[in-house]
Amino acid sequence: MSAAVGFIGLGAMGLGMAHNLHKQGFLSAVWNRTHAKAVSFARETGTRAASDLPELAALSNVIVSCVSADDDVLEIVDALAPHLNESHLFIDCSTIAADTARAAADRLRQRGVAFLDAPVSGGVEGARDATLAIMVGGEREAFERALPVLNAMGKIVTHFGATGAGQAAKATNQIMCAGIIQAVAEAMAFAKAENLPLDRLIDTLSQGAGSSWYFVHRAPNIVKNEYPAGFRIRLHEKDLKICRAMAARHGVQLPLIEMTLVHYRRLIEQGYGDEDISALFRLKNGLFEAAAKSARKE
């Protein structure tokens, strides 16, 4: 059976993902909480803007959602469930707790609907270019059915195991992102204090052992002191709180998570919560500026 995809959530990531599904001929309709976004997308692509979730279900046999929070996913699942049946497949690409993914799967299983948790990584660039890494949990049969749809959005698609395994893999990724952006922000603040030519530094170090996706793609923003939202601080804060809770079940508190959450809370309180996480540079640079100011007073 060919896939007719109804897409939910036209945010920073979802917009590019929906465009790629449209390019591959899978997209049947879109729905967004702010309906004007769905209407604009429909006008641009010629697809349908569903007026509500029941209409989206009627137009689709595969539902793909990419929304911000656990409660949003469960709200969507509860709204859609009465209008779905065993012919439907639900793929959630949001970043949520593994327990929330399992709860969503349980609710849909009562309707005979297969559910996959399939969070993504790769930033807005990956969403735009269909080069996302997609981490999937759920039944193998459902995964095999979903592969054409997932391959339309991502470059690497991996099945990690039962429901919730995709979210566990994504949580691992989010911890890594915290460490990398901490290192990039700190190193760039150090380089600036050393009066290095930052553009040339980026060109050189991007080819070195310490390079990373975040350094290559986000260090140039640091140089410009502009932080357009590729991955918003407040969203990574939400994800790291999920990681913290998962680690706590093992009786462990991870210092990197705790430190980054403290830093994000400071940035949010200063009004930077909707900036990209590379804005962590603001705090690191502030350390050097404060030290320089103190030295001048002495």
DRENMIDO-401317 format. One record per residue (C-alpha): x negated, y, z negated; residue in three letters. Coordinates in steps of 0.02 Angstrom, whole numbers, padded with zeros to 5 digits, always signed. Layout:
BEGIN
XYZALA/...
END
This chain:
BEGIN
+00000+00000+00000MET/-00071+00169+00049SER/-00095+00299-00087ALA/+00018+00451-00097ALA/-00062+00556-00234VAL/+00026+00680-00343GLY/-00103+00793-00425PHE/-00079+00880-00592ILE/-00189+01024-00649GLY/-00264+01151-00528LEU/-00394+01223-00645GLY/-00580+01249-00613ALA/-00611+01064-00585MET/-00441+01008-00524GLY/-00431+01132-00382LEU/-00583+01061-00293GLY/-00529+00881-00328MET/-00357+00912-00255ALA/-00433+00992-00100HIS/-00540+00838-00071ASN/-00391+00722-00090LEU/-00301+00829+00038HIS/-00450+00819+00158LYS/-00446+00629+00147GLN/-00259+00622+00181GLY/-00208+00559+00009PHE/-00121+00710-00066LEU/+00069+00712-00064SER/+00108+00848-00191ALA/+00034+00955-00330VAL/+00101+01019-00495TRP/+00028+01150-00609ASN/+00094+01224-00770ARG/+00076+01395-00690THR/+00185+01359-00539HIS/+00114+01503-00437ALA/-00052+01410-00424LYS/+00035+01258-00351ALA/+00132+01366-00228VAL/-00028+01452-00172SER/-00116+01285-00149PHE/+00032+01216-00051ALA/+00034+01365+00066ARG/-00152+01346+00098GLU/-00148+01159+00130THR/+00027+01122+00192GLY/+00062+01000+00051THR/+00208+01008-00072ARG/+00216+01107-00232ALA/+00326+01002-00346ALA/+00446+01106-00448SER/+00435+00986-00595ASP/+00354+00821-00645LEU/+00501+00709-00596PRO/+00490+00779-00419GLU/+00303+00743-00417LEU/+00336+00563-00471ALA/+00464+00541-00332ALA/+00338+00601-00201LEU/+00193+00493-00261SER/+00138+00318-00303ASN/-00026+00376-00382VAL/-00033+00515-00511ILE/-00199+00602-00544VAL/-00209+00724-00689SER/-00350+00841-00739CYS/-00298+00950-00886VAL/-00381+01028-01037SER/-00332+00937-01194ALA/-00269+00776-01274ASP/-00097+00847-01313ASP/-00077+00903-01132ASP/-00109+00726-01069VAL/+00015+00647-01189LEU/+00145+00780-01149GLU/+00128+00744-00963ILE/+00134+00556-00990VAL/+00293+00571-01094ASP/+00374+00684-00965ALA/+00330+00570-00820LEU/+00356+00398-00897ALA/+00546+00389-00872PRO/+00520+00425-00687HIS/+00381+00297-00655LEU/+00385+00111-00622ASN/+00268-00034-00586GLU/+00231+00036-00412SER/+00144+00188-00490HIS/-00035+00206-00547LEU/-00088+00343-00668PHE/-00268+00407-00662ILE/-00316+00535-00794ASP/-00476+00632-00756CYS/-00464+00743-00911SER/-00593+00735-01050THR/-00501+00672-01203ILE/-00528+00555-01350ALA/-00537+00369-01311ALA/-00395+00342-01436ASP/-00286+00465-01339THR/-00322+00371-01178ALA/-00269+00209-01262ARG/-00110+00291-01327ALA/-00068+00354-01152ALA/-00099+00181-01080ALA/+00014+00101-01211ASP/+00157+00221-01173ARG/+00145+00191-00986LEU/+00125+00003-01005ARG/+00301-00001-01074GLN/+00358+00057-00901ARG/+00246-00067-00811GLY/+00129+00074-00756VAL/-00059+00046-00749ALA/-00168+00182-00825PHE/-00351+00225-00798LEU/-00452+00349-00899ASP/-00571+00422-00770ALA/-00660+00577-00837PRO/-00780+00664-00720VAL/-00947+00754-00727SER/-01036+00865-00601GLY/-00968+01038-00631GLY/-00862+01143-00516VAL/-00992+01113-00381GLU/-00965+00925-00391GLY/-00777+00948-00389ALA/-00790+01058-00236ARG/-00912+00946-00142ASP/-00837+00777-00192ALA/-01000+00728-00277THR/-00931+00698-00452LEU/-00986+00556-00564ALA/-00825+00468-00617ILE/-00823+00356-00771MET/-00677+00236-00778VAL/-00592+00131-00911GLY/-00444+00015-00884GLY/-00394-00148-00803GLU/-00505-00206-00661ARG/-00359-00233-00543GLU/-00301-00053-00569ALA/-00479+00007-00542PHE/-00492-00084-00376GLU/-00327-00007-00320ARG/-00387+00166-00371ALA/-00557+00158-00285LEU/-00508+00243-00120PRO/-00434+00389-00217VAL/-00581+00401-00337LEU/-00707+00390-00194ASN/-00622+00539-00112ALA/-00669+00644-00263MET/-00836+00573-00319GLY/-01006+00513-00264LYS/-01027+00379-00396ILE/-00880+00287-00472VAL/-00914+00162-00612THR/-00797+00046-00707HIS/-00858+00035-00888PHE/-00729-00083-00962GLY/-00562-00077-01051ALA/-00455+00078-01078THR/-00555+00210-01170GLY/-00724+00154-01101ALA/-00723+00294-00973GLY/-00699+00421-01112GLN/-00839+00342-01214ALA/-00955+00360-01064ALA/-00901+00541-01042LYS/-00933+00576-01226ALA/-01110+00512-01200THR/-01128+00633-01056ASN/-01065+00779-01160GLN/-01193+00746-01296ILE/-01329+00746-01162MET/-01262+00910-01091CYS/-01273+00989-01263ALA/-01455+00941-01280GLY/-01502+00995-01105ILE/-01419+01165-01113ILE/-01496+01195-01286GLN/-01667+01159-01212ALA/-01639+01263-01055VAL/-01574+01414-01152ALA/-01715+01406-01278GLU/-01850+01384-01146ALA/-01784+01527-01040MET/-01779+01642-01192ALA/-01959+01594-01229PHE/-02011+01626-01049ALA/-01927+01795-01048LYS/-02017+01844-01209ALA/-02180+01792-01127GLU/-02141+01912-00982ASN/-02149+01774-00852LEU/-02073+01804-00678PRO/-01916+01703-00708LEU/-01865+01675-00527ASP/-02035+01601-00485ARG/-02031+01501-00646LEU/-01866+01421-00598ILE/-01930+01378-00423ASP/-02083+01295-00498THR/-02010+01206-00648LEU/-01863+01140-00548SER/-01991+01023-00470GLN/-02068+00975-00636GLY/-02037+00837-00763ALA/-01930+00948-00872GLY/-01804+00991-00737SER/-01620+00945-00741SER/-01457+00982-00651TRP/-01419+01116-00780TYR/-01588+01200-00761PHE/-01575+01206-00570VAL/-01395+01264-00565HIS/-01380+01372-00721ARG/-01550+01451-00754ALA/-01522+01574-00609PRO/-01366+01636-00699ASN/-01471+01665-00854ILE/-01590+01774-00754VAL/-01442+01878-00692LYS/-01365+01879-00867ASN/-01202+01822-00787GLU/-01110+01667-00845TYR/-00965+01622-00728PRO/-00868+01477-00798ALA/-00933+01316-00726GLY/-00903+01232-00894PHE/-00823+01345-01023ARG/-00897+01354-01198ILE/-00729+01325-01282ARG/-00700+01167-01178LEU/-00871+01094-01220HIS/-00837+01136-01402GLU/-00677+01035-01389LYS/-00771+00889-01311ASP/-00909+00892-01442LEU/-00779+00883-01579LYS/-00717+00724-01497ILE/-00897+00659-01494CYS/-00917+00706-01678ARG/-00761+00607-01725ALA/-00819+00456-01625MET/-00990+00458-01708ALA/-00909+00477-01879ALA/-00821+00310-01853ARG/-00994+00233-01854HIS/-01038+00327-02013GLY/-01157+00441-01917VAL/-01174+00630-01902GLN/-01277+00684-01752LEU/-01382+00842-01782PRO/-01374+00899-01600LEU/-01184+00898-01601ILE/-01176+00991-01766GLU/-01301+01125-01713MET/-01217+01154-01545THR/-01045+01169-01625LEU/-01112+01303-01743VAL/-01185+01399-01596HIS/-01027+01384-01492TYR/-00922+01446-01638ARG/-01031+01602-01649ARG/-01015+01635-01462LEU/-00826+01611-01467ILE/-00813+01731-01613GLU/-00912+01857-01511GLN/-00789+01842-01367GLY/-00889+01728-01251TYR/-00784+01570-01263GLY/-00730+01574-01081ASP/-00908+01595-01015GLU/-01013+01450-00952ASP/-01109+01352-01084ILE/-01271+01427-01015SER/-01219+01584-01112ALA/-01302+01494-01258LEU/-01451+01595-01195PHE/-01371+01747-01278ARG/-01408+01673-01450LEU/-01582+01609-01407LYS/-01632+01774-01329ASN/-01563+01862-01481GLY/-01690+01772-01591LEU/-01834+01848-01493PHE/-01754+02020-01486GLU/-01724+02019-01674ALA/-01905+01966-01706ALA/-01971+02102-01591ALA/-01864+02233-01677LYS/-01924+02177-01847SER/-02105+02186-01789ALA/-02082+02365-01729ARG/-02020+02417-01901LYS/-02173+02349-01988GLU/
END
